């Protein structure tokens, strides 16, 4: 049986947990990227860097959320139905989803992202003159550990907000003694 109130509260926690997890992943990626580009130009550079990190976090979170909504929905639904509340499941699911999405992004053709306006066509795609993508047999795509770490962080944040209560909306039927009817 299902407790409707607990299900509604869990659905709200799922939405909040997913949103906070995506924001945390975007913040991790943005902060890490811009901290490596550290600007040493005084206090005004710190404010500009903070604004850039903030906007980059919003954009990153939007992209991450759009890409990971369906696989995360399956992972969340599976955890809810199986009543899995462990941190290991949620953290590893977040890391695996991020790693797979990062790997799929590397499998796309390089010329897909570079548009040029050549004669005879409205928009034609051209290569930027970069090296061809490496085959999958050579290992993980560069940056895979960072993508997986962002997924681990997202999974942990989700677990803190909603994962601890996975499946708590199910009502267990009390078993009646065999002799009483």
N, C-alpha and C positions, 0 to 999 in steps of 0.2 A: 504494500500500500504506500501511498505517497502523502506526505504532509504538505499541503499547499502553501502554507505560510513559510515553512522552512525552505521549500523549493523556490519561492519568490525571493526570499532573502539571499539564498545561494546564487540565484541568477544575477542579482544586483552585485554581489561580491565577485562573481565571475567577470562581469563587465568592468568593474572597477579594477580588479586584479589584472586583467588583460591590458587595460589602458595604462596603468602604472608600470607594468612590465615593459610595454613597448616604449614608453617615455624613458625608462631606465636604460634600456638598450640603446636608444638614440643618444642619450646623454653620455653614455660610456664611449660610444664611437666618436661623437663630436668632441668631447673633452680630450680624449686621447689624441685625436688628429690635430687639434689646434694647440695642444700643449707641446707637441713635437715641433710646431712651428713658432715656438715662443718668441714673442716680439719684445725687445728690450728698448722701448722708446719712452718710458716714463709712465706716470699714472694714467694719462689719457689713452695710452695703448692698452692698458689693462681693461678700461671701460669698453673700448672698441672690441677687444678680444672677447669680453663677456657677452656683448651683444651678438657678435658673430656666432659664438658657441650656442647661445640661446636660440637664435633663428635656425642654425644648423640642426639643433636638437629637434625642433618642431618639424623641419623638413624630413629629417632622418626617421623620426617616429612615424610620420605619415607614410613614408615609403615602406618601412618595416611592417607596420600594421596592415597595410594593403596586401603585401606579399605573404604574410604569415597568418592571415585570418583563417583561411580554410584548413591548413594543416594543424594549426593550433586548436581550432574548433574540434577537429577529430580527436586530438590528444586530450583535450579537456573533457569532451563527451565520454571518451573511453574511461578516463579516471573517475568520472562521476558515476558511470554505470557499474564499474568494478569496485567502487568505494576505496580507491587507492589514494591514501593521504600522505604517502611518504615523500620526503624531500628528494630522495634519489630519483624517483620517477619524474618529478616535475622539472628538476634541474637538467637531467639528461635529455628529456624530451625537448626542452628549450634549446639546448646546445645542438641536438641532432637536427632540429628544424632549421636553425640558423646555418648550420654547416651545409645542409642539403640545398638551401636557398642560395647560399654563397657559391656552391659548386655549379648549380644550374646557371647562375649569372655568368660564370666563366665559360660555359658551353655555348653561349650565344655568339653569333658571328661578330667580329670586331667592327666590321663596317656598318653594323646596324645603328651605331650611335654617332656616326659622323655624317652629317648631311651637307651637301653642297648643291649649288644651283649651277648645273652645267648646261651648256647649250643643247637644245633639242629635248630637254625634259623639264618638267616642272620641278621636281626634287629627285635627285639621284643620290645614291649613297656611295661614298668613296672611302677608301681606306686611308688612314692617317699616315701610312708609311711605317707602321710599327711592325714588329716581328709577329709571326703567326703564333696563335695560341699553342701552348704546349699540350701534348697528348696526355690523357688521363693516366697513362701508365707511368709517368714520371713522378707521381705523387700528388699531394694536395696543391691546390691553387694558392699562390702567395696571399697571405692575409687570412687564411683559414682559421688559425688559432685565435685571431682577434674576433672574427665572426662567431666562432664557437663560444668564446668568452662572453660576448654580448648576449648570446642565447642562454648561457648558464646564468647570467645575472637576471635576465628576464624571467627564466624559470623559477629562480629563487624568490624574486619579488612576487610572482604570481602565487607561489606556494604560501608565502607569508600572509597574503591577503585572502586567498580563496581556496588554495589547495589543501590546507589543513582540514577543511570541512567537507571535502569531496564525498558525495553520497550520503551526507547527513540527513537528507530529506526523506530517505526511505524509512518506513515504519516497519519494524520487524513484528510479525504476528507472534503473539505469545503462544507457545505450544501448550495445548491442553493435555492433561493426563489421560492415558488411554482408558482408564476405567470409568471416567465421568462423562456423562452425556446429557 
